[in-house]
Amino acid sequence: MTDIFNTREIAIGIWIVIGLLWFASLGKGRKSLIQLVRAILQWRLVIIYLAIFIYCGVTVYVLCRVNFWQWSFLKDTIMWTVLSGIGILVRYEQRNGFKNQMKKYIRDAISVTAIVVFVSSAYTFNIWVELISVPILVMFGGAQVYAENDPRSDYKRVAKFLQALFVAYGLIAISFSLRSVIGNYQDFLTTETLRNFLLPIVLLIAFIPFYYAFALYSIYEVVFIQLKWPTRNDKSLVKYLKLKLRKYVGINLFKMERFCQYRKYATPFFKSKEDVERFFNWLTSKNIGRIIHKHNELSIDELPWDAVIRVALKDGTVVMGEYGHWTNAFYNEPNGESLFVMDNDAQHEIFVEDISSIELVN
């Protein structure tokens, strides 16, 4: 077994099995475990799992054809598919944007930390040391997370102490790994080692098309469900809206993200086909990005209702009064987004484009 897994991986596997058996021996734990397995094995998720393994299998076949992949990479490939491949899909967040998330994953894959982790895996302690250290590190890690999230100052000192212990353990592990690498540099500095290091990076890059398709399908599904609510009494309008969306987006994920970013400004006002047409024309406007940027810059969404605010305009004028509400940029087109302030029973409409700053008075 040690020819396939190192002692650290074996120790982690043993403790996972022990933990699952102990958890399953508990009445409530067994029920929770069964529910978890059922949730994981939902037919839609099973289809995704199969799709991922088929896609990664095709990727491996291509890498074999170009003489990059070899059978010694099988374990690492399976672990990457299960932990990283499925993990990427699970962690997908629409609001962060596909491009930003992929940049983060690629940056992490080629970071100094990734290199250090790879080098440190070149040497592991014997199985008994790993069996003892794994649960200790897990407990210390949990304690550190708890201490970091506790506001009490004493817990902050505990968190720093535990962090120092992790750093010390990491330095010890790295020092042993470096000694092993230097002592056997001829075995380490090979093309196979280089390919083994590049394997997760290559798999990640090859996974981008699948991740793109998954993200596009997921957003389509969610958006189509959400679009029924403001137009649920007019099925023909829902059908027309979906048709326009498909025509606008097609398979362009970035256009779909743009639609999701700005639709909150217009969805409540979809009362007719003309409103839908006007929205998609507005969506392609060059001014829309500037309007939303200004909205976020002034933190309008964070203003509490009925708060007294001081609004400074670009021409030097200052208006102070109770914050009433703001008008939707799409609804208020072509004048743009505006803010309403009550001053001595008089209501002032101030266009957001004319505001330089907003300050809470109380």
N, C-alpha and C positions, 0 to 999 in steps of 0.2 A: 504493500500500500504506500510505503514511503517513496516508491519510485514515481508515484502519481501525485500524491499530496505531501506537502512538507509537514513537519511536526506541529506547526502553529495551526495549520488548516485542520489537521486531525483533532487537535485539542478543542478547537472551536466547534467542530462537528460533534464531538463527544458531549460537550456541555449543552449544545442545542438539543440533542437527543434526550439527555438527562432532564433538561428543563421541560421539554414537551411531555415526557412520561410523568414527571411530578405534577405538572399542571393538569394532565388528563386524569390523574388519580383523584383530583378534587371534584366534588359533585358539580359545583357551579363552573369550575374550570373546564370540565369535560363538555358541558353544554355550550360554553363560549367557544371552545375549540371546534366543535361540530358546526356551530353557526359560522365561524370564520372560514372553515373549509367549504361550506356551502356557498358563502359569498364569493370566495375565490374561484369556485368552479361554476359560476353562472355561465349559461351558454354563450352569451355575448363575449365574456372575458375569455372563455375557452377558444372561441374563434380568433380572438386577438392573439392569444398565446400561439396557436397553430400558425397564424400568419407570420408572426415574428420568427418562429423557428424555421419556417419554409424560406422566408426572406434571408435569414442569416445562413441557411444551408446553401442557397444559391450564391450568396456572397463568398462563402468558403470555397465553393466549387470554382468560382472565378479566380480567387486568390491561389488556388491550387494550380490552375491553368497557367498562371503567370509566375509559378515557382516561388510564391511567397509563403503560403501556408503549408504546414506539415503536421503529421499526426501527433507530434509531441505538444502541439498547441491546442489539442482537443479540450483538455480540462479548462484552460484559460478562456477558450472560446465559449464553452457552455456556461461558465461562471459569468462572463461578460454579458451573454444573452439574457440570463435569468436575473442578474442583479442590476446591471446597467441598462440593458435594452428595455426590459419591462419597467425598470425604475424611472427611466426618462419619460415614458408614456404616462406613468402614474403621477409624476410630478409636473406634468404639463399645466401651465397656468396661462389662460388666454390674455389676461391683463398685462402680463410681462412681455408679450410679443414673441413670436417664433424666432426672429432673428437674434434678439437679445439673449434668449435662452441658449441657442446653439453656440453663440459666441462664448458664453459662460462655460458650457460643457467642453468646448475645444480648448479654451484657455486653461481650464483645470487639468485637462488631459496632458498638456505640454508644459505645465508649470514645474517649478523647482520642487514643489512638494511631491508631484508624481514621480520625479526622478529619484528623490530621496526614498520614497516608499518602495520603488522598484529595487534600488540598491540594497535597502534594508532587508528585503525578502530573500536576498542571496544567502543569508545565514539565519538560521533559527536555532533556538536552544533545544535541548533534549526534551522528550515528550513530557517528562515529569515537571520540568520547569515551566513548560508552556501550559500544562494542565493547571498548575497553581496560579500562574500569572494572569491567565485569561479571565477567570471570575473576579480576581482582585481589580484588574483594570476596568472591568464592566461596572463593579460597585463604585469605584472611585470616579468613573465617568458620570454615573448617575448622580452621585453626591455633588460633583462639581456643577452639573447643570442645575440641580436644586439650589445650591448655594448662590450661584450667579443670579438666579431669578428671585432671590429673597432680598427685600430691601434693607434688612438689618445689617449694620456695619460689621458685626462679628462674623456673619456668614460670608461677607466679601473677603475677609482675611482667610477664611477656610478655603474659598474658591481659589485664591491666589496660591495657597499652599499646595492644593491638589494639582493645580496647573504646573507648579514647579516639579512635583513628583512625576507628572507625565513627561515633562521636558527631560528630566534626569533619565527616566526609563528609555526614552527615545534616543538620547545620546549614547547610552550604553548599547542599545541594539544596533545603532548605526556604526559605532566603533568596532563591534564584533564583525559586522557585515563588511566594513572597509578592510579590516584585517584579513578576512576570508578572501575578499576580492583581490587584494594586493598579493596575498600569498599564492593565489591560483589565477593570476591575471590572464594566463594563456587560455584557461578554460572559460573565463568570463568574457574576455574581449574577442568574441566570435561573431560571425554574421548571424548565427542562430539567436544569440543573446540580443543583438540589435533588432532583429525581426520580432522577437518576443516582447521587447519594449515598445516597438511601433504597432504591435497587434491591436491593442485597445484604441489607439488613435485611428488606425485604418478602419477598424470596425465601426467606430463612431462616425467617421466621414461617410462610409458606405451606408450607414443607417439613416442619414439625413433625408433621402427621398421617402423612406417609409414613415419617418417621423412627420414629414411634411404632409403626406397623404392622410395620416391619422389625425393630425391637427385640423386639417381642412374638413374632413368628414365630421369630426366632433363638433366643430363650430357650426357647420351647416345644420346638424341635428338639433343642437341647442337653440339656435336662432329660429329655426322653423317652428319649434314648440313655443318660443316666447312671442313670436309675431302673431300668434293666434289670439292673444289676450286683448290688445287694443282694438282688434278688428273682428272679434269673434262673432259679432252679429251680422257680418257681411262676408259670406264665404267667397263670393266672387272677388272681393277686394283682397282677401287673403291670398287667393290664387294668383291674382295680378301682381301682388307685392312679391310673392315668391318667384314669379316669372321674371320680374325686373331684377331681382337680386341675382338670380342665376345668370342673367344676361350681363349684368355689371361685373360680377365676380368671376364666373366661369370656374377655372381651377387656380385662380390667383389668390393665394392665402393672404397676401398683404392687403389686397383690396377688401377681403372679408374682415380683416382686423380693423381696417379703416372704417368700414361700415359699422362694426360693433362699437368702435370708439365714439362715433358721432350719432348713432341712432337714438340715444337717449334724449337728444335735443328735438327729435321729430316724431318718434313713435306715437306719443299721445295725440298727435295732430293728424294722424292718418284717417281721414274721414271720407276721402274720395280718391279716384284714380289721379286726379289733378294734383292732390297733395303728394302722392307717391312720385309722380313725375317731377314735381318741384324739388322734392327731397334729393333725388338722384342727380339732378342738375346742380343742386347746392353742394352735394357731396364731392363733386369734381371741382368746386371752386377753389381758387388759390388762397382765398381769404379765410377759409374755415380753420386752417391750422393756427393762424395768428389769433383768431377769436378764442379758440380753446386754450391756447397758451396763455393769453391774457387772463382768462377766467381762472386758471390754475395758479398763475403768478399772484393774483390778488387774494387767493384762498377764499373765494366766494362761498364755496360749499361748506366751509367751516364757520361761517358767520352765524351766530345764534339769533333766532328770531327775536324781534323787539329789543335788540341790543342798541345802545347808543353808539354811533360810529362817527368818525371824522373822515370825510372823503376829501382828499386833495386832488384838484384837477390840474391838468397840464398847463393851463393858462394862469395858474397861481390862485384861483378861486378855491375857497374851502367851504364845504357844506357839512353841517353837523346836525344830526337828528336820529330818530329811531329807524332802524333798518326794517324795511317792509318786506320786499321780495325782489327777485330779479326775473326779467323776462327772457324767455328762450330765444337764442340767436336765430334759430330757424323760423320760429313763429313771428319774430320781429323783423324779418328780412324785408328790405335791404338795409335797414338802419343798424342792425346788429344787436348784440346783447345790451341790456340796460339794467340799471339798479334803481330801486325806489327808496327814497329817504323821506320820512315825515318830520317836518319842521314847523312848529306852531300851527298845527292842523293843515298845513299846506304840504302837498305831495310833490316831491321833485323827482323827475325822471332823469337819470344821469347815464349817458351811454358809457359803457365799460371802456371803449376805445379812448375816451377823454380822461380817464382816471389815471393818476400817477401812483397813488397809494391809498390804502384803507386802514384806519387805526381804530381799535376798540377803545371807547372812552370808559366804559365800566363793564 
